[in-house]
Amino acid sequence: MGKKATKAADNMYYIARCEAANTNEDFSSRESAAEITGIDRTRLARIELDTINPYPEEVLAMARAYNTPELCNSYCARECPIGQTSVTEVTIDDFDRLALKVLGSLKDIDELRMSLIAISEDGVISENEQATFHEILDSLEKISNNANALRLWAIKNIRIE
């Protein structure tokens, strides 16, 4: 790859393009990356330099071209006003690490199930059940995040969608 853009060094879109250039030299320049993604070269430069935010369809185009599905997750968690309230950014680790995280988050699933059944029996979450309910929600969030990270790994590495 040509010279590194120091102003863009910590930009996730720039980093994704640089990593994609390791396996596809077409991404070593903004010009060819712009052609492949369908994003104007100047606009791509401004996205990578953090002077403008990309549109969702541009993020999707970069994620597909660079084989970095985590860009979509990061965009939603960091930049989308709706996603910022409901999407948690995940980190894609190696498969074995992700599998262990998923299994670890599922180890108490029977206890969670029993607690949720007990709380929901009367159709009301009483004041003394609220702390347990919040723990259930936290555990479910952890399971969801680990499952999402594993799904993104699979999309990236074995190209499932």
Buried (B, 14 or more C-beta within 10 A) or exposed (E): EEEEBEEBEEBBBBBBBBBBBEEBEEBBBBEBBBEBBEBEBEBBBBBBBBEEBBEBEBBBBBBBBBBBBBBBBBBBBEBBEEBEEEBBBBEBBEEEEBBEBBEEBBEEEEEBEEBBEEBEEEEEEEEEBEEBBEEBEEBBEBBEBBBBBBBBBBBBEEEEE
